[in-house]
Amino acid sequence: MLYQSFPLSKVAPGQRFEHFSGLVNRLFSPTRCQLPKKQPEAFNGAVDTARLDHLAIANVATSAVRVDRLPSHIAQINEGSCLVKFQLAGQSRFEQCGHVAHLLPGDFVICSNTEPYRLRFDGAYRMSVLAIDETTANRMLRNREQLLGQRMPAEDPSCALLSSFVANVAGKLSSLPEAMAERVEHTIIDLLGGVVTARTQSGTPVRQPAVQTLLAVKQFIDSQLCNRRLGPAMIATNFGISTRYLHKLFSAEPETVTRYIRSQRLAACHAMLQDPAAGHMTITEIAMHWGFYDLSHLTHAFSERYGRCPSAVRAGGNLPIT
């Protein structure tokens, strides 16, 4: 087993992002890496890899980044491979073959480097990536095309078993005994093959329970409150479901999905209005920060919810959140 570590902390701050982009292209396959904001000096992270006989494992942990695999990149490779991306911490959004997967810790997604894809990390994250050569993938992952870009949820027992095993192995790459490497590889391949068999035997991936989807949707909403585009259409697209199904998920909830988004934004504004650390921000800035269009938009909804205007709460009101 060949183990290598690439800590970005040893690279000059202004060169870390460029160095990381080069690592991704060299260790995985050609891609385009971009920063959400033009601040390369703020970028940091670490990459370490272990190469076994039929697969390689890479741990990647950085600040926010966007990765695109374009048709022009695919033309540069001679042999394809299968990638399995395990979300260990933080969140990500992955798109391939018309499917969109929002990954939370414990989830993973199967993808191919012979198809274009998009990967988005809006904040710090940790991810383990398995790279499996095409010959091995064709043998062990029959019908994997059905699953490309699909979220493999941590709530599914077979997915959870594989995800937890990979996470455990990922944390021990630097000290994994050589004698264990072959056994680890065989176990990962067997478990992954079992997941693919279980989720394709009916011809289509098994939909996760509605209650788990609803929980994941709420977690996604809470992470995107600052995004003004947040709404039923964006959420449905992100999870690869219809807006009709999304509204059905909230049918037994006290609030519709739209009202839930507004309630969470109002609660966030209420908390910030009382937070001394946000005292330098105007109420308009707070409103805009949490996705409201302007001050009047916030004031109307806020007064309706709490019975007092935002300025009254900021002036010292001790109103509990209800």
C-alpha positions in Angstrom: 0.0 0.0 0.0 1.3 3.4 -1.0 0.3 6.2 1.4 0.9 9.9 0.7 -0.1 13.1 2.6 -0.5 16.6 1.1 -1.2 19.1 3.9 -2.0 22.5 2.3 -0.8 24.3 5.4 2.7 23.8 4.2 2.0 25.8 1.1 2.0 29.6 1.0 -1.5 30.9 1.6 -1.9 32.6 -1.7 -0.8 29.4 -3.6 -2.9 26.8 -1.7 -5.9 26.8 -4.0 -3.8 26.5 -7.1 -1.8 23.7 -5.5 -5.1 21.9 -4.5 -6.4 22.2 -8.1 -3.3 20.5 -9.3 -3.6 17.7 -6.8 -7.1 17.0 -7.8 -6.2 16.8 -11.5 -3.2 14.6 -10.7 -4.7 12.3 -8.1 -8.2 11.9 -9.6 -8.8 13.1 -13.1 -8.9 16.5 -14.9 -11.5 18.9 -13.5 -12.1 22.6 -13.1 -11.9 23.8 -9.5 -13.2 27.2 -8.5 -13.6 29.3 -5.4 -17.1 30.5 -4.5 -15.4 33.8 -3.7 -12.1 35.3 -5.0 -10.1 34.8 -1.8 -7.4 32.2 -2.6 -5.4 33.2 0.5 -8.3 32.1 2.7 -8.3 28.6 1.2 -7.0 25.7 3.3 -7.2 22.0 3.8 -5.5 18.7 3.5 -5.5 15.7 1.1 -4.1 12.2 1.8 -4.3 9.0 -0.3 -3.7 5.3 -0.1 -3.4 3.2 -3.2 -4.3 -0.5 -3.0 -4.4 -3.2 -5.7 -7.8 -2.4 -7.3 -8.8 0.8 -5.7 -7.5 4.0 -4.2 -8.8 5.9 -1.2 -8.4 9.6 -0.8 -9.4 11.8 2.1 -10.1 15.4 1.1 -10.9 18.2 3.6 -10.9 21.9 2.5 -12.9 25.1 2.8 -15.6 25.9 0.3 -14.9 24.9 -3.3 -16.7 24.1 -6.6 -15.6 21.2 -8.8 -16.8 20.7 -12.4 -15.9 17.8 -14.7 -16.5 18.9 -18.2 -16.7 17.1 -21.6 -13.3 18.5 -22.5 -11.8 16.9 -19.4 -13.3 13.5 -20.3 -11.6 13.7 -23.7 -8.2 13.8 -22.0 -8.4 10.3 -20.3 -7.6 7.0 -21.8 -9.4 4.8 -19.3 -12.5 5.4 -17.2 -13.0 4.7 -13.5 -15.8 4.6 -11.0 -15.7 7.1 -8.0 -17.6 6.7 -4.8 -17.8 9.9 -2.7 -18.5 9.5 1.0 -19.6 12.6 2.9 -17.9 12.5 6.3 -18.5 16.1 7.5 -20.2 19.2 6.2 -22.6 19.1 3.2 -22.3 18.9 -0.6 -24.4 19.0 -3.7 -23.5 16.5 -6.5 -25.0 16.4 -10.1 -24.6 13.7 -12.7 -26.7 12.2 -15.4 -29.7 14.4 -14.6 -29.7 13.4 -10.9 -29.0 15.8 -8.0 -27.8 14.5 -4.6 -27.6 16.7 -1.5 -25.2 14.8 0.7 -25.2 14.9 4.5 -22.7 13.2 6.8 -23.0 9.4 6.3 -24.4 9.7 2.7 -22.4 8.7 -0.4 -22.9 8.9 -4.1 -21.6 6.7 -7.0 -20.3 8.5 -10.1 -18.3 7.9 -13.2 -15.4 10.0 -14.5 -16.5 9.3 -18.1 -19.6 11.5 -17.5 -19.7 15.2 -16.7 -20.6 16.2 -13.2 -20.8 19.1 -10.8 -19.8 19.1 -7.1 -20.4 22.0 -4.7 -19.2 22.5 -1.2 -20.6 25.7 0.3 -18.5 25.4 3.5 -15.8 23.4 5.2 -16.2 19.6 4.6 -14.5 16.2 4.8 -15.0 13.6 2.1 -13.5 10.2 1.4 -13.3 9.2 -2.3 -12.9 5.7 -3.6 -11.5 5.4 -7.1 -12.1 1.9 -8.6 -10.6 0.9 -12.0 -13.0 0.3 -14.8 -12.3 -3.4 -15.1 -13.0 -4.0 -11.4 -16.0 -1.7 -11.5 -17.6 -3.5 -14.4 -17.2 -6.8 -12.6 -18.5 -5.8 -9.2 -21.0 -3.0 -10.1 -23.3 -4.3 -12.7 -26.2 -1.9 -13.5 -24.4 0.9 -11.6 -25.7 3.3 -14.3 -29.0 3.2 -12.6 -27.4 4.7 -9.5 -25.1 7.3 -10.9 -25.7 10.6 -9.2 -28.2 9.1 -6.7 -27.9 9.8 -3.0 -27.1 6.7 -1.1 -28.6 7.6 2.3 -27.1 6.9 5.7 -30.6 5.9 6.8 -30.4 2.8 4.6 -28.8 0.0 6.7 -26.7 -1.4 3.9 -25.5 2.0 2.9 -24.8 2.9 6.5 -22.7 -0.2 7.0 -20.5 0.6 4.0 -20.2 4.3 4.9 -19.2 3.7 8.5 -16.6 1.1 7.5 -15.1 3.5 4.9 -15.1 6.3 7.5 -13.3 4.1 10.0 -10.7 3.0 7.4 -10.3 6.6 6.2 -9.2 7.7 9.7 -6.5 5.1 9.8 -4.9 5.4 6.4 -1.6 6.6 7.7 -1.2 3.7 10.1 -3.0 0.8 8.3 -0.8 -2.2 8.4 0.3 -3.6 5.0 -1.1 -7.0 6.0 -4.5 -5.5 6.5 -4.7 -3.6 3.2 -5.8 -6.5 1.0 -8.5 -7.5 3.5 -9.8 -3.9 3.8 -10.0 -3.7 0.0 -11.9 -7.0 -0.3 -14.4 -5.9 2.4 -15.0 -2.5 0.8 -15.6 -4.2 -2.6 -17.9 -6.8 -1.1 -20.0 -4.2 0.8 -20.2 -1.9 -2.2 -21.3 -4.8 -4.4 -24.0 -5.7 -1.8 -25.3 -2.1 -1.8 -25.6 -2.0 -5.6 -27.4 -5.4 -5.7 -29.8 -4.4 -2.9 -30.7 -1.1 -4.5 -31.0 -2.3 -8.1 -32.7 -5.7 -7.7 -36.1 -4.1 -8.1 -35.0 -2.2 -11.2 -35.0 1.2 -9.6 -33.3 2.7 -6.5 -35.3 2.3 -3.3 -36.7 5.6 -2.2 -35.8 6.5 1.3 -38.6 6.8 3.9 -40.6 10.0 3.6 -39.7 11.0 7.2 -36.0 10.8 6.5 -36.4 12.8 3.3 -38.4 15.4 5.2 -35.6 15.6 7.8 -33.0 16.0 5.1 -35.0 18.7 3.4 -35.3 20.7 6.7 -31.6 20.4 7.3 -31.0 21.7 3.7 -33.4 24.6 4.3 -31.6 25.5 7.5 -28.3 25.6 5.7 -29.6 27.7 2.8 -31.6 30.4 4.6 -29.3 33.1 3.3 -29.9 32.1 -0.2 -32.7 34.2 -1.8 -33.3 31.5 -4.4 -34.4 29.1 -1.7 -37.9 27.9 -2.4 -39.9 24.8 -3.4 -38.5 24.6 -6.9 -34.8 24.9 -5.7 -35.4 22.3 -3.0 -37.1 19.8 -5.3 -34.3 20.1 -7.9 -31.7 19.6 -5.2 -33.3 16.4 -4.0 -34.3 15.1 -7.4 -38.0 15.0 -6.5 -41.1 16.8 -7.8 -42.5 20.0 -6.1 -45.7 18.0 -5.7 -43.9 15.3 -3.7 -42.2 18.0 -1.7 -45.5 19.6 -0.7 -46.8 16.2 0.1 -43.9 15.7 2.6 -45.1 18.8 4.4 -48.8 18.0 4.3 -48.8 16.6 7.9 -46.6 19.4 9.2 -47.9 22.5 11.0 -46.6 24.7 8.2 -46.2 24.4 4.4 -42.7 24.3 3.0 -42.9 28.0 2.1 -44.1 29.0 5.5 -41.5 26.8 7.2 -38.8 28.7 5.2 -40.2 32.0 6.3 -40.5 30.9 10.0 -36.9 29.8 10.0 -35.7 33.1 8.5 -37.8 35.1 11.0 -36.3 33.1 13.9 -32.8 33.7 12.6 -33.5 37.5 12.3 -35.0 37.5 15.8 -31.9 35.9 17.2 -29.6 38.2 15.4 -31.5 41.3 16.5 -30.8 40.3 20.1 -27.1 39.3 19.5 -24.6 41.9 20.6 -22.1 40.5 18.1 -24.5 41.7 15.3 -24.9 45.2 16.7 -22.9 46.7 13.9 -25.4 45.5 11.3 -28.5 47.6 10.4 -31.9 46.0 10.5 -32.0 46.2 6.7 -28.7 44.4 6.5 -30.0 41.7 8.8 -33.1 41.3 6.7 -31.1 41.0 3.5 -28.7 38.6 5.1 -31.5 36.1 5.9 -33.1 36.2 2.5 -35.7 39.0 2.8 -36.0 41.4 -0.1 -36.1 44.6 1.9 -36.9 46.0 5.3 -40.6 46.3 4.7 -40.8 42.7 3.7 -39.2 41.7 7.0 -41.2 44.2 9.1 -44.5 43.0 7.9 -43.8 39.3 8.4 -41.9 39.9 11.7 -44.8 41.9 13.2 -47.3 39.3 12.1 -45.2 36.6 13.8 -44.1 38.3 17.0 -46.5 41.1 17.5 -43.7 43.7 17.6 -41.5 45.3 14.9 -37.8 44.4 14.5 -36.7 47.8 15.8 -38.6 47.2 19.1 -36.9 43.9 19.6 -33.5 45.4 18.9 -34.2 48.3 21.3 -34.3 45.8 24.2 -37.4 43.8 23.9 -37.0 40.4 25.6 -39.6 38.6 23.4 -39.4 34.8 23.5 -39.4 33.0 20.2 -42.7 31.1 19.8 
